[in-house]
Amino acid sequence: MSPNNGGWFKSSFSNPNPNCVEVRFLDGTARVRQSRELDGPVLVFDRGEWEAFLLGAFNEEFDFPA
């Protein structure tokens, strides 16, 4: 996966769905934004927070309830 528009990455799983989040790694942080609102708010996470999120997602802790 390579960055687009200023270093932001979007999941390859988002195509063809344009409604996705993008992430950018900058100054030891992970920054997350909505891909439809490029000038909208950005959430900023430090490395520990980002890694905890990824582990939770990998372990299906954030799946939608049935």
C-alpha positions as CSV (number, residue, x, y, z in Angstrom):
1,M,0.0,0.0,0.0
2,S,1.4,3.4,-0.9
3,P,0.3,6.7,0.5
4,N,-1.9,9.1,-1.5
5,N,-2.6,12.8,-1.2
6,G,-0.1,14.0,1.4
7,G,0.9,10.7,3.0
8,W,-2.6,9.5,3.9
9,F,-3.3,5.7,3.5
10,K,-6.7,4.2,2.8
11,S,-7.4,0.5,3.2
12,S,-7.4,-1.6,0.0
13,F,-10.6,-3.1,1.3
14,S,-12.4,0.2,0.9
15,N,-12.6,0.0,-2.9
16,P,-15.1,0.7,-4.5
17,N,-16.7,2.1,-1.3
18,P,-15.6,5.7,-1.0
19,N,-16.8,5.9,2.6
20,C,-13.7,4.9,4.5
21,V,-11.2,6.2,7.0
22,E,-7.6,7.2,6.1
23,V,-4.5,7.1,8.3
24,R,-1.3,9.0,8.2
25,F,1.8,8.4,10.3
26,L,3.5,11.6,11.4
27,D,5.9,12.5,14.2
28,G,5.3,9.2,16.1
29,T,1.5,9.4,15.9
30,A,-1.2,7.8,13.8
31,R,-3.7,10.3,12.5
32,V,-7.1,9.2,11.4
33,R,-9.7,11.0,9.3
34,Q,-12.9,10.4,7.2
35,S,-12.0,10.0,3.6
36,R,-15.0,12.0,2.5
37,E,-14.1,15.0,4.7
38,L,-10.5,15.7,3.9
39,D,-10.6,19.0,5.8
40,G,-12.6,17.6,8.7
41,P,-11.5,16.6,12.1
42,V,-8.5,14.3,12.7
43,L,-8.0,11.9,15.6
44,V,-4.5,11.6,16.8
45,F,-3.1,8.5,18.6
46,D,0.3,7.7,20.0
47,R,2.0,4.4,19.2
48,G,0.7,2.6,22.2
49,E,-2.9,3.6,21.6
50,W,-2.7,2.7,17.9
51,E,-1.2,-0.7,18.6
52,A,-3.9,-1.4,21.2
53,F,-6.5,-0.5,18.7
54,L,-5.0,-2.8,16.0
55,L,-4.7,-5.7,18.4
56,G,-8.4,-5.2,19.4
57,A,-9.5,-5.1,15.8
58,F,-7.4,-8.2,15.0
59,N,-9.0,-10.0,17.9
60,E,-12.5,-9.0,16.7
61,E,-13.2,-6.9,19.8
62,F,-14.7,-4.1,17.8
63,D,-17.0,-6.1,15.6
64,F,-20.6,-4.8,15.3
65,P,-23.0,-6.7,17.6
66,A,-25.1,-9.4,15.9
